[in-house]
């Protein structure tokens, strides 16, 4: 079963004065404060970039001693 909220609220609220701003606004129309970037709640974030893999090890014959 898939859950979908009945409505999605994408309004931005100013962290400084509390004014509700438009989703496309980068700054508050009331006080000029920088608004946080809006994301969809529950959406996964961008996965981290994988690191560089380790170099392969030297193969060793079974039964031989490693030093």
N, C-alpha and C positions, 0 to 999 in steps of 0.2 A: 504494500500500500504506500502511496506517495502522499506526503503532507505538503500542502500549499497554503500559505497564509491567505486570508480573505482579502487583504489589502496590503500593499507595500508602501511604507512611508519613507520618502526619500528627501524630505525637507531637511535643511541644515539649520541648526540652532547655534547662534553666536555664543561662544564660551565666555565672552566678556559681559554682554548686556542682556542676553537671552532672546534677542529678536529672532524670529523665524525668517530665514532667507530662502531664496530660490536655489535649487540644486546646482545651477551653473555658476552661481556667485563665488568669487574667490575671496571677497572681503565683505564685511557686514555693511549694509546700506545705512545703518543707524550710527554706528560708532567707528567704522573703518577697520575693525580688528580682522586679522587673517582668520578665515574659516577653515576648519579641518576638511580634509578630502573625504567626500561621501563615498561610501561603499555599500553594497547590498549586504544586509545582516545575514549571517549564516553562509555567505559565499566563501569558498576556499581562497586563501591568499596565493600569490605566486610562489611556486616551489623554489627552494633554495638552489643555487647553482651547484652542481656536483663538483667536488674537488678533483685534483689530479690523481689518477690511479697510481698505486705503487708499482715500481718496476718488477717484472717477473723474477722469481728466484731461480737459481741454478738447479736444474733437475739432478736428483741423486738416485743412483741405482738402488733398488730394494736390497736390504741386507748389508749395505756398505756402511761404514762408520762416518759420521759427519764430524768435522772439527770446527 
